[in-house]
Amino acid sequence: MLSDTEQAAYGSILSPYSFDIPHAFVYNDSPSAEKLFCGPYMEMAMNFADVNRYRLLLDELQSLPKKSAVEQDIVNGQYDISMHGVLIRPVREETFAKEMRYSYPLELMMNCVMVPLDPELPKWMYVVWPLGKFIWTTLFLGIFYVAFLLRYLHWRETAHATRSYTRNMLQAMAILMFSPNMNMKLRLSQATLRVNLFYTLLFILGFILSNYHSSHMTAYDMKPMFTRPIDSWSDLIISRLPIILPESLLEELRSLPIDYQALLASPSRSYAYVVTQDTWKFFNRQQRVLIQPHFRLSSVCFGGLYNAIPMRRNATFALQLDRFILYAWQAGLWNYWEDVAFRYAVRGGYAQIFLDTYPVEPLDLQFFTTAWLVLVVGFPVSFLAWCLEICVHRRYAGIEAGPP
């Protein structure tokens, strides 16, 4: 199907066209309304033809052929340009290097993996999450170490200190957690230098630990908290997350029944997607109002080639096209065309604004799951300790009573 702009004075320009969001697509809100051609690639070609008084003809295709096929058609004279552009490769890798030339680059095409974000952590994990596993391990082992030091620190103060290791553990927990010291009475007004230094360091450590925990937990309570996202090749391999590639990267994907364009309009969070950076900008607009984004662009990227419009080497409009692309970028028209394309894509149902469903919940008993876990573990441990005390007491009572 061919469609054209205003009648021109200097000839026509024929280009293949395929539905390609967000680069080039047609918006029509009703059968009787006039079609609107949207997308920065489409706008670039249409405005260039309009300014330079050319007639733009579009040959609508179901899907764009490969780069080599498009360039072959241009060399054979079937098309004048391909407004969707092709990737510029080194001259030695180009098949039609002598017959073809390329316009000023439209943009840098970097392919990156768009990965889904994990759901928010449960609220009860907020108490545990602020401190890393190594800090929690150090804190746990530090209780036993400090309790051991307390046993021999006040060896000259037998009236005020205790040599009970279990009571010293409570003392160590109170100090490290920056809690009130309620275990034993200590006279520190005339204490030795080593005692003052010991408690000074411990109180500073406890103060730092408790404040780090409180500040981090308060910050996390004000916003959703997520686990570390996938951001490298190793993370991607370990996650075993299926990756969906566009047709332009793997030709054999054409046999699959999955429509890549429709999939990006409402992507499943069970997959990762290989997208170009401009496609990511288009998709990220759909989730910009979310507190909890659905996807993020990882650092797993490859490619990095320029996309430009191919044409015959003797094309008469080549210099005009280069100058027009450069001026359009400098004037900010490219960003404007991207904004307009997104607006019409939402109207046409090709994209959507993802609304946030993040619930604002009141405090309930589920938030105290950590406390319930402590109680569930503490009850059997306390019962075993009680039984052990009874057994030990009966044993020593039998020894003291002696044989009849």
C-alpha positions as CSV (number, residue, x, y, z in Angstrom):
1,M,0.0,0.0,0.0
2,L,1.4,3.4,-0.9
3,S,0.6,6.7,0.8
4,D,2.1,10.1,0.0
5,T,2.5,13.6,1.4
6,E,1.7,16.9,-0.6
7,Q,2.4,17.0,-4.3
8,A,6.1,17.8,-4.7
9,A,8.1,19.7,-7.3
10,Y,11.4,17.8,-7.3
11,G,10.4,14.2,-7.6
12,S,9.6,11.4,-5.2
13,I,11.3,9.4,-2.5
14,L,10.2,5.8,-2.0
15,S,10.9,4.0,1.3
16,P,9.7,0.7,2.8
17,Y,7.5,1.1,5.9
18,S,6.7,-1.3,8.7
19,F,4.8,-0.9,11.9
20,D,7.6,-0.2,14.4
21,I,6.9,1.3,17.8
22,P,8.3,3.8,18.9
23,H,10.1,4.6,15.6
24,A,7.3,4.7,13.0
25,F,3.6,3.9,13.2
26,V,0.2,5.1,12.1
27,Y,-2.4,6.4,14.5
28,N,-6.1,6.5,13.6
29,D,-8.7,6.9,16.3
30,S,-11.7,6.4,13.9
31,P,-12.2,4.9,10.4
32,S,-13.3,8.3,9.0
33,A,-10.5,10.4,10.6
34,E,-7.2,11.2,8.8
35,K,-4.3,8.9,9.5
36,L,-1.5,10.4,11.6
37,F,2.0,9.2,10.9
38,C,4.0,9.2,14.2
39,G,7.4,8.3,15.5
40,P,10.7,10.2,15.2
41,Y,11.9,8.1,12.1
42,M,8.6,8.8,10.3
43,E,8.6,12.4,11.3
44,M,12.2,12.8,10.1
45,A,11.3,11.4,6.6
46,M,8.0,13.3,6.3
47,N,9.4,16.7,7.4
48,F,12.5,16.3,5.2
49,A,10.3,15.6,2.2
50,D,8.0,18.5,3.0
51,V,10.8,21.0,3.6
52,N,12.7,20.1,0.4
53,R,9.5,19.7,-1.7
54,Y,9.8,16.0,-2.3
55,R,7.0,13.5,-2.5
56,L,7.4,10.7,0.1
57,L,6.0,7.3,-0.9
58,L,5.7,4.5,1.6
59,D,5.6,0.9,0.7
60,E,3.9,-0.8,3.6
61,L,5.4,-4.2,4.5
62,Q,4.3,-6.8,7.1
63,S,7.9,-6.8,8.6
64,L,11.1,-5.2,7.5
65,P,13.5,-7.4,5.6
66,K,17.1,-7.9,6.7
67,K,19.7,-5.2,6.1
68,S,21.3,-6.9,3.2
69,A,17.9,-7.3,1.4
70,V,17.0,-3.6,2.0
71,E,20.4,-2.5,0.6
72,Q,20.0,-4.8,-2.4
73,D,16.6,-3.3,-3.2
74,I,18.1,0.2,-2.9
75,V,21.0,-0.7,-5.2
76,N,18.5,-2.2,-7.7
77,G,16.4,1.0,-7.7
78,Q,13.3,-0.4,-6.0
79,Y,13.7,2.0,-3.1
80,D,15.4,5.3,-2.7
81,I,15.9,5.1,1.1
82,S,14.9,3.1,4.1
83,M,13.5,5.5,6.7
84,H,13.9,2.9,9.4
85,G,17.6,3.0,8.9
86,V,20.3,0.3,9.1
87,L,23.3,-0.2,11.3
88,I,26.5,1.3,10.0
89,R,29.3,-1.2,10.0
90,P,33.0,-0.9,9.0
91,V,33.5,-0.6,5.2
92,R,35.2,-3.9,4.9
93,E,32.1,-5.6,6.4
94,E,29.7,-3.9,4.0
95,T,28.5,-5.9,1.0
96,F,27.5,-2.8,-1.0
97,A,30.2,-0.4,0.1
98,K,30.8,1.0,-3.4
99,E,27.2,1.4,-4.3
100,M,25.8,2.7,-1.0
101,R,26.2,5.6,1.3
102,Y,24.6,6.5,4.6
103,S,23.1,9.6,6.1
104,Y,24.2,11.5,9.2
105,P,23.6,9.0,12.1
106,L,20.1,9.1,13.5
107,E,21.1,7.7,16.9
108,L,23.4,5.2,18.6
109,M,21.8,1.8,18.8
110,M,23.0,0.0,22.0
111,N,21.2,-3.2,22.8
112,C,20.7,-3.8,26.6
113,V,18.8,-6.4,28.6
114,M,15.7,-5.1,30.3
115,V,15.2,-7.2,33.5
116,P,12.2,-7.5,35.8
117,L,12.5,-6.3,39.3
118,D,11.7,-8.7,42.1
119,P,8.7,-8.0,44.3
120,E,9.1,-5.9,47.4
121,L,10.5,-7.7,50.5
122,P,8.0,-8.6,53.2
123,K,7.5,-6.0,55.8
124,W,8.7,-8.2,58.6
125,M,12.1,-8.5,56.9
126,Y,12.6,-4.7,57.4
127,V,13.9,-5.4,60.9
128,V,16.5,-7.8,59.6
129,W,17.4,-6.2,56.3
130,P,19.1,-2.9,57.4
131,L,22.3,-4.8,58.5
132,G,24.0,-7.2,56.2
133,K,24.6,-10.8,57.0
134,F,28.3,-10.3,57.9
135,I,27.3,-7.5,60.4
136,W,24.7,-9.7,62.0
137,T,27.2,-12.5,62.3
138,T,29.8,-10.2,63.8
139,L,27.3,-8.8,66.2
140,F,26.2,-12.3,67.3
141,L,29.8,-13.6,67.8
142,G,30.7,-10.3,69.5
143,I,28.2,-11.0,72.3
144,F,30.1,-14.1,73.3
145,Y,33.5,-12.3,72.9
146,V,32.4,-9.3,75.0
147,A,30.9,-11.6,77.6
148,F,34.2,-13.5,77.9
149,L,36.1,-10.2,78.4
150,L,33.6,-9.0,81.0
151,R,34.3,-12.1,83.1
152,Y,38.0,-11.1,83.6
153,L,37.7,-7.3,83.3
154,H,36.5,-6.6,86.8
155,W,38.4,-9.4,88.6
156,R,39.4,-7.0,91.3
157,E,35.9,-5.8,91.9
158,T,34.4,-9.0,93.3
159,A,31.7,-7.2,95.1
160,H,30.3,-5.4,92.0
161,A,31.2,-7.7,89.1
162,T,30.0,-11.1,88.2
163,R,32.0,-14.1,86.8
164,S,28.8,-15.7,85.5
165,Y,29.1,-16.1,81.8
166,T,25.4,-16.2,81.1
167,R,24.8,-12.9,83.0
168,N,27.8,-11.4,81.2
169,M,26.1,-12.3,77.9
170,L,23.1,-10.2,78.9
171,Q,25.4,-7.4,79.8
172,A,27.2,-7.7,76.4
173,M,23.8,-7.7,74.6
174,A,22.7,-4.6,76.5
175,I,25.9,-2.7,75.6
176,L,26.1,-3.8,71.9
177,M,22.4,-2.9,71.4
178,F,22.9,0.4,73.2
179,S,20.3,-0.5,75.8
180,P,20.3,0.6,79.5
181,N,22.8,-1.3,81.5
182,M,20.7,-3.3,84.0
183,N,22.8,-6.4,84.6
184,M,25.1,-5.4,87.4
185,K,26.2,-2.4,89.4
186,L,29.6,-1.0,88.4
187,R,31.6,1.7,90.1
188,L,33.3,3.5,87.3
189,S,34.1,6.8,89.0
190,Q,37.6,5.5,90.0
191,A,38.0,2.8,87.5
192,T,41.3,2.0,85.9
193,L,42.2,3.3,82.4
194,R,41.7,-0.1,80.8
195,V,38.1,-0.3,82.2
196,N,37.3,3.2,81.0
197,L,38.7,2.5,77.6
198,F,36.9,-0.8,77.3
199,Y,33.5,0.7,78.0
200,T,34.1,3.8,75.9
201,L,34.8,1.6,72.9
202,L,31.9,-0.6,73.6
203,F,29.4,2.2,74.0
204,I,30.6,3.9,70.8
205,L,30.2,0.6,68.9
206,G,26.8,0.0,70.3
207,F,25.8,3.6,69.5
208,I,26.9,3.2,65.9
209,L,25.2,-0.1,65.4
210,S,21.9,0.9,66.9
211,N,21.8,4.2,65.0
212,Y,22.7,2.6,61.7
213,H,19.9,0.1,62.2
214,S,17.4,2.7,63.3
215,S,18.1,5.1,60.5
216,H,18.2,2.4,57.8
217,M,15.0,0.9,59.0
218,T,13.2,4.3,59.2
219,A,14.3,5.0,55.6
220,Y,13.1,1.7,54.4
221,D,9.7,2.1,56.1
222,M,9.2,5.3,54.0
223,K,9.5,3.5,50.6
224,P,9.4,0.0,49.2
225,M,12.5,-2.1,49.6
226,F,13.8,-4.4,46.9
227,T,16.5,-7.0,46.6
228,R,19.6,-6.4,44.5
229,P,18.6,-6.4,40.8
230,I,20.2,-8.3,38.0
231,D,22.9,-6.0,36.6
232,S,25.7,-8.2,35.1
233,W,26.2,-11.2,32.8
234,S,26.9,-13.4,35.8
235,D,23.7,-12.3,37.6
236,L,21.8,-13.0,34.4
237,I,23.3,-16.5,34.1
238,I,22.7,-17.4,37.7
239,S,19.1,-16.2,37.6
240,R,18.3,-18.5,34.6
241,L,15.8,-15.9,33.4
242,P,14.5,-16.5,29.9
243,I,15.5,-13.7,27.5
244,I,13.3,-12.6,24.5
245,L,15.1,-11.1,21.5
246,P,13.7,-8.9,18.8
247,E,13.5,-10.1,15.2
248,S,16.3,-7.8,14.2
249,L,18.8,-9.8,16.3
250,L,17.7,-13.3,15.4
251,E,16.2,-14.0,12.1
252,E,15.0,-17.5,13.1
253,L,12.7,-16.0,15.7
254,R,10.3,-15.2,12.9
255,S,9.0,-18.8,13.2
256,L,7.9,-18.1,16.8
257,P,4.2,-17.2,17.3
258,I,5.2,-14.4,19.7
259,D,4.6,-10.8,18.5
260,Y,7.5,-8.8,20.0
261,Q,5.7,-5.5,19.5
262,A,2.6,-6.6,21.3
263,L,4.7,-8.3,24.0
264,L,6.4,-5.0,24.8
265,A,3.0,-3.2,25.1
266,S,2.2,-5.4,28.1
267,P,5.4,-7.3,29.0
268,S,5.4,-10.3,31.2
269,R,7.6,-10.1,34.3
270,S,8.7,-13.7,33.9
271,Y,11.1,-12.8,31.1
272,A,14.0,-10.4,30.3
273,Y,13.9,-8.5,27.1
274,V,16.7,-7.3,24.8
275,V,15.8,-3.7,23.8
276,T,17.6,-0.7,22.3
277,Q,18.1,2.3,24.5
278,D,15.5,4.3,22.7
279,T,12.9,1.5,23.1
280,W,13.8,1.5,26.8
281,K,13.1,5.2,27.0
282,F,9.7,4.6,25.4
283,F,8.9,1.8,27.8
284,N,10.2,3.6,30.9
285,R,7.8,6.5,30.2
286,Q,5.0,4.0,30.8
287,Q,6.2,3.2,34.4
288,R,7.5,6.6,35.4
289,V,4.7,7.1,37.9
290,L,5.2,3.8,39.7
291,I,6.6,3.6,43.2
292,Q,7.6,0.0,42.5
293,P,8.9,-0.1,38.8
294,H,8.3,-3.3,36.9
295,F,11.6,-3.3,34.9
296,R,15.0,-1.7,34.9
297,L,17.7,-1.4,32.3
298,S,20.7,-3.6,33.3
299,S,24.3,-3.0,32.5
300,V,24.3,-6.1,30.3
301,C,24.7,-4.3,26.9
302,F,26.2,-5.1,23.5
303,G,26.3,-3.5,20.1
304,G,26.9,0.2,20.0
305,L,26.6,0.9,16.3
306,Y,25.1,4.0,14.7
307,N,21.8,3.8,12.9
308,A,21.6,5.8,9.6
309,I,19.4,6.0,6.5
310,P,20.8,4.1,3.6
311,M,20.7,5.5,0.0
312,R,22.5,5.1,-3.3
313,R,25.8,6.8,-3.5
314,N,24.7,9.1,-6.3
315,A,21.5,10.2,-4.5
316,T,20.9,13.9,-5.2
317,F,19.3,14.7,-1.9
318,A,22.1,13.1,0.3
319,L,23.7,16.4,1.5
320,Q,20.2,17.9,2.1
321,L,19.3,14.9,4.2
322,D,22.5,15.0,6.3
323,R,22.0,18.7,7.0
324,F,18.3,18.2,7.9
325,I,19.0,15.4,10.4
326,L,21.8,17.5,12.1
327,Y,19.5,20.5,12.4
328,A,16.6,18.5,13.7
329,W,18.8,17.1,16.5
330,Q,20.3,20.5,17.4
331,A,16.8,22.1,17.5
332,G,15.5,19.4,19.8
333,L,12.9,18.2,17.3
334,W,13.9,14.6,17.8
335,N,13.0,14.7,21.5
336,Y,9.7,16.5,20.6
337,W,8.9,13.8,18.1
338,E,9.5,11.1,20.7
339,D,7.1,12.9,23.1
340,V,4.4,13.2,20.4
341,A,4.9,9.5,19.4
342,F,4.4,8.4,23.0
343,R,1.3,10.4,23.4
344,Y,-0.4,9.0,20.3
345,A,0.8,5.5,21.1
346,V,-1.1,5.7,24.4
347,R,-4.2,7.0,22.7
348,G,-4.0,4.2,20.1
349,G,-3.6,1.5,22.7
350,Y,0.0,0.6,21.6
351,A,1.3,1.7,25.0
352,Q,-0.2,2.4,28.5
353,I,0.6,4.3,31.6
354,F,1.1,1.7,34.3
355,L,-0.8,2.7,37.4
356,D,0.6,2.0,40.8
357,T,-1.1,-0.7,42.9
358,Y,1.3,-0.4,45.8
359,P,-1.0,-0.7,48.9
360,V,-0.8,1.6,51.9
361,E,-1.4,-0.8,54.7
362,P,-1.9,-0.1,58.4
363,L,0.3,-1.8,61.0
364,D,-1.0,-5.3,61.7
365,L,0.3,-8.4,63.4
366,Q,2.0,-9.6,60.3
367,F,4.6,-6.9,60.7
368,F,5.7,-8.6,63.9
369,T,6.5,-11.9,62.2
370,T,10.1,-11.5,63.3
371,A,8.9,-11.4,66.9
372,W,6.7,-14.4,66.4
373,L,9.7,-16.3,65.0
374,V,11.7,-15.4,68.1
375,L,8.9,-16.7,70.3
376,V,8.4,-19.9,68.3
377,V,12.1,-20.7,68.6
378,G,12.4,-19.4,72.1
379,F,9.6,-21.5,73.7
380,P,11.1,-24.9,72.9
381,V,14.6,-23.7,73.7
382,S,13.3,-22.4,77.1
383,F,11.5,-25.6,77.7
384,L,14.7,-27.6,77.0
385,A,16.7,-25.3,79.3
386,W,14.1,-25.8,82.0
387,C,14.2,-29.6,81.7
388,L,17.9,-29.5,81.8
389,E,17.9,-27.4,85.0
390,I,15.5,-29.9,86.6
391,C,17.7,-32.8,85.7
392,V,20.9,-31.1,86.9
393,H,19.1,-30.0,90.1
394,R,17.9,-33.5,90.8
395,R,21.3,-35.0,90.1
396,Y,23.1,-32.7,92.5
397,A,20.3,-33.1,95.1
398,G,20.8,-36.9,94.9
399,I,24.6,-36.5,95.3
400,E,24.3,-34.3,98.4
401,A,21.8,-36.6,100.0
402,G,24.2,-39.5,99.6
403,P,23.5,-43.2,100.0
404,P,21.0,-44.2,102.7
